[in-house]
Amino acid sequence: MRKLMVAACVVFLMYQITIAAHSQDFNGLNMSLGNLSRLSKAETRSICAENLKGEKGRGGMAEVGEGTASHAARDLGQGWKVQPYLNLEAGDTLILADIEGPGAIQHIWMTVPTPWRELILRIYWDGEKNPSVEVPVGDFFACGWDRFAQVSSIPVTVNPGYAFNCYWEMPFRKSCRITLENIGENTRVIFYQIDYNSPM
């Protein structure tokens, strides 16, 4: 009986420790399976061709006639995929994300046409002049030498149809700027989405 009482006390104590750990403020970082049930006060945002600044409630707001896919959405109107992608002209650079304040990039998705070595991805943290990341876009997603390779891992997945996904968590204190430069000779169509969180 005494052993049973001790075991019950140990289980109760472990339960209390677990509850206490999960009741503490959670900043929304380290979104592993062990943290899926935890509540966070962080705000999540999504930046894409339809919502260039990741503003709340601003996705799908392009009007027919102003979006890159207006020809395909001509009968649908606002709220549909009127601007699902951006055109990147030869020699130009797109600012994919320009985030002010602290936060963390949690997911990047892209679908871009080959050759990938002609598209240079750069990431700048906290107002720095030189990028911390500067790499051909395919290499960033584990597809070097302009060759497709299906990748199935926790930090990077590459799916058939050239869907690149990166789940590396990348925190920043003051700001984050992500750019894509086209050093090739042809206009490129860029589909992308960048998901991030920022503390409240």
PLY file of the C-alpha trace (Angstrom):
ply
format ascii 1.0
element vertex 200
property float x
property float y
property float z
element edge 199
property int vertex1
property int vertex2
end_header
0.00 0.00 0.00
2.84 2.33 0.91
4.52 1.77 -2.51
1.25 2.53 -4.22
0.93 5.82 -2.28
4.50 6.84 -3.20
3.88 6.03 -6.88
0.64 8.07 -6.83
2.48 11.03 -5.28
5.22 10.84 -7.93
2.65 10.77 -10.75
0.76 13.71 -9.21
4.00 15.72 -8.81
5.01 15.07 -12.46
1.53 16.15 -13.56
1.87 19.41 -11.59
5.31 20.10 -13.11
3.92 19.52 -16.62
0.99 21.86 -15.99
3.30 24.55 -14.58
5.65 24.29 -17.57
2.80 24.64 -20.05
1.16 27.53 -18.18
4.25 29.77 -18.46
4.30 32.37 -21.21
5.27 30.77 -24.51
6.88 32.96 -27.18
5.74 30.82 -30.12
9.27 29.73 -31.06
10.44 26.14 -31.37
7.19 24.87 -32.84
8.11 21.21 -32.50
5.54 18.49 -31.94
6.12 18.85 -28.20
4.90 22.46 -28.30
1.85 22.07 -30.53
-0.56 22.14 -27.59
0.93 25.28 -26.04
-0.80 28.63 -26.36
1.26 31.63 -27.41
0.69 35.37 -27.35
2.73 35.75 -30.54
1.02 37.01 -33.69
1.46 35.01 -36.87
1.55 36.62 -40.30
1.84 35.41 -43.87
3.51 37.39 -46.65
2.83 36.48 -50.27
2.22 38.02 -53.70
-1.36 38.79 -52.63
-0.36 40.38 -49.31
3.11 41.90 -49.67
3.26 43.26 -46.12
1.51 40.40 -44.34
-1.23 42.68 -43.06
-4.15 41.18 -41.19
-7.14 40.59 -43.48
-5.38 41.91 -46.60
-4.94 38.68 -48.58
-6.88 38.40 -51.84
-7.54 42.14 -52.05
-6.17 42.77 -55.55
-8.77 44.00 -58.05
-9.24 42.53 -61.50
-7.12 44.62 -63.83
-4.33 45.25 -61.32
-3.22 41.71 -60.41
-0.71 39.56 -62.31
-3.37 36.93 -63.07
-6.18 39.33 -64.00
-6.60 37.59 -67.36
-7.43 34.29 -65.62
-9.56 35.88 -62.86
-11.44 38.34 -65.07
-14.86 36.87 -64.19
-14.15 36.18 -60.52
-13.47 39.57 -58.93
-11.83 40.62 -55.69
-11.17 37.91 -53.12
-10.00 35.38 -55.68
-6.47 34.64 -56.87
-6.06 37.82 -58.88
-2.39 38.13 -57.89
-1.02 34.70 -56.91
2.47 35.42 -58.26
4.91 38.21 -59.08
6.91 38.72 -62.26
10.64 39.17 -61.75
12.23 40.88 -64.74
15.78 40.09 -65.86
18.31 42.04 -63.78
15.72 43.09 -61.17
15.41 42.27 -57.47
12.14 41.61 -55.62
11.74 42.36 -51.95
9.86 39.26 -50.83
9.60 40.34 -47.18
10.44 43.50 -45.25
9.52 42.94 -41.59
10.03 45.50 -38.82
10.33 44.49 -35.17
11.35 41.23 -33.49
10.10 37.89 -34.71
11.03 34.63 -36.39
10.62 33.23 -39.88
8.96 29.84 -39.47
8.22 28.71 -43.02
9.16 29.69 -46.57
7.37 28.20 -49.60
8.34 28.90 -53.19
7.60 27.57 -56.62
9.98 29.05 -59.18
10.97 27.94 -62.69
14.43 26.64 -63.56
17.24 27.49 -63.98
17.41 28.10 -60.23
21.03 29.23 -60.27
19.87 32.45 -61.94
17.77 33.40 -58.91
19.77 34.61 -55.90
18.08 34.53 -52.48
19.38 36.96 -49.84
18.32 37.37 -46.21
19.32 40.39 -44.11
18.88 40.47 -40.33
18.47 43.49 -38.06
19.28 46.19 -40.62
22.63 44.76 -41.71
24.11 45.99 -45.01
25.47 42.61 -46.08
23.24 39.54 -46.23
23.69 36.66 -43.81
22.25 34.35 -46.47
23.25 34.69 -50.14
22.63 31.60 -52.22
21.01 30.39 -55.46
17.41 29.59 -54.61
17.63 25.91 -55.54
20.70 25.39 -53.37
18.89 26.96 -50.39
16.21 24.26 -50.72
18.74 21.40 -51.12
18.47 21.21 -54.93
21.91 22.22 -56.15
23.27 22.24 -59.70
19.82 23.21 -61.09
18.60 19.65 -60.64
15.36 18.60 -58.99
15.64 16.19 -56.05
12.68 15.19 -53.92
13.58 15.99 -50.31
11.61 14.78 -47.29
13.09 16.03 -44.04
12.03 18.07 -41.01
13.76 21.35 -42.03
13.38 21.14 -45.84
10.92 19.45 -48.17
10.91 19.57 -51.95
7.87 18.06 -53.64
7.16 17.09 -57.24
6.16 20.18 -59.15
9.13 22.06 -57.68
7.39 23.09 -54.47
10.19 24.24 -52.17
9.52 24.35 -48.40
11.88 25.46 -45.63
11.01 25.10 -41.95
14.29 26.36 -40.47
13.31 28.69 -37.65
15.13 31.99 -38.17
14.68 34.51 -35.32
15.56 38.20 -35.56
15.65 41.05 -33.01
14.88 44.18 -35.04
14.02 43.39 -38.65
14.19 40.92 -41.51
14.47 41.59 -45.24
14.34 38.81 -47.84
15.10 39.51 -51.50
15.29 37.52 -54.73
17.45 38.73 -57.63
17.11 37.54 -61.23
20.60 37.46 -62.76
19.31 35.67 -65.86
18.05 37.05 -69.16
14.38 36.08 -68.94
11.41 37.22 -66.85
10.58 34.72 -64.11
7.25 33.95 -62.44
7.59 33.75 -58.64
5.02 32.05 -56.40
5.92 32.35 -52.71
4.72 32.56 -49.12
6.69 33.51 -46.00
5.15 32.73 -42.61
6.50 34.34 -39.46
5.56 35.20 -35.91
6.23 38.23 -33.77
5.75 38.62 -30.00
2.84 40.72 -28.76
0 1
1 2
2 3
3 4
4 5
5 6
6 7
7 8
8 9
9 10
10 11
11 12
12 13
13 14
14 15
15 16
16 17
17 18
18 19
19 20
20 21
21 22
22 23
23 24
24 25
25 26
26 27
27 28
28 29
29 30
30 31
31 32
32 33
33 34
34 35
35 36
36 37
37 38
38 39
39 40
40 41
41 42
42 43
43 44
44 45
45 46
46 47
47 48
48 49
49 50
50 51
51 52
52 53
53 54
54 55
55 56
56 57
57 58
58 59
59 60
60 61
61 62
62 63
63 64
64 65
65 66
66 67
67 68
68 69
69 70
70 71
71 72
72 73
73 74
74 75
75 76
76 77
77 78
78 79
79 80
80 81
81 82
82 83
83 84
84 85
85 86
86 87
87 88
88 89
89 90
90 91
91 92
92 93
93 94
94 95
95 96
96 97
97 98
98 99
99 100
100 101
101 102
102 103
103 104
104 105
105 106
106 107
107 108
108 109
109 110
110 111
111 112
112 113
113 114
114 115
115 116
116 117
117 118
118 119
119 120
120 121
121 122
122 123
123 124
124 125
125 126
126 127
127 128
128 129
129 130
130 131
131 132
132 133
133 134
134 135
135 136
136 137
137 138
138 139
139 140
140 141
141 142
142 143
143 144
144 145
145 146
146 147
147 148
148 149
149 150
150 151
151 152
152 153
153 154
154 155
155 156
156 157
157 158
158 159
159 160
160 161
161 162
162 163
163 164
164 165
165 166
166 167
167 168
168 169
169 170
170 171
171 172
172 173
173 174
174 175
175 176
176 177
177 178
178 179
179 180
180 181
181 182
182 183
183 184
184 185
185 186
186 187
187 188
188 189
189 190
190 191
191 192
192 193
193 194
194 195
195 196
196 197
197 198
198 199
